[in-house]
């Protein structure tokens, strides 16, 4: 079964063809990084307009690369939540038109679930496993019971980890995208020059939650307060010290979740899953089977949408053409008693 996956939730215009949920025949990602670089962040209006201009050509390229025609497709999966509303609507409406023209079944996919599934395409884990989603918009620690059954244990109570990376990088003009720039600089820095504070959420209902607002503010507004007073206040040392605490916070919470649930399997997803320090620190966890997505599957991409969509279509969980896009997904917010 060959599924066309369409992903336009933010600034990546991506279309892929995946067979039977595991074999990636093509995965074309047209990035908008250069168009947003001067703003050091994604401009929603620019993003949605570029999706309109690019999506037809990206789809044609994906089919070419897969060496099939659209007549050989068995279904369409498209991201419809969460993300930038304008960008999402471009992909959703294009997918609907494609589905109607070719009489193909269609399914709307939550791209957060797709990120959590991405590592399973190439290195599948047995269910259940602990899922760690780390991106610019979300930070979630959960139990993944199946491709469509996720039990949220912890989230961020303020900023997502990727957002904190981006804002620190933007403030210090480290480069864009911020996460990549900090990872690169940190490899040349001393992570103990600044002793930034970590998350203090430890007990009760917040024991798996994380917070990045304090770390972000300390790094941007209170640099001297946490400086050791000896070593250089260089970009490399700022980046390394910030990254040590940001990633350390995540690893502690993941370790706690594994210890409490006794689930010794961990799947990681999202753009921050590409961070070299995160990968190194998680791989130090003892007796834990870990699945990372390949670099091409960390950021937003059509392959993860098609792969997850395959399961919905295979089991007959289809959508009609009345669905629309949604910028937010309330289901991933923890509800406290």
PyMOL commands that set and color helices and strands:
alter all, ss='L'
color gray80, all
select helices_A, chain A and resi 33-37+44-66+70-72+85-102+111-122+161-171+178-186+204-206+213-221+223-226+235-261+271-274+276-282+295-297+302-314+330-332
alter helices_A, ss='H'
color red, helices_A
select strands_A, chain A and resi 2-7+12-19+23-31+75-81+106-110+129-134+139-146+149-155+265-269+289-292
alter strands_A, ss='S'
color yellow, strands_A
deselect
rebuild
show_as cartoon
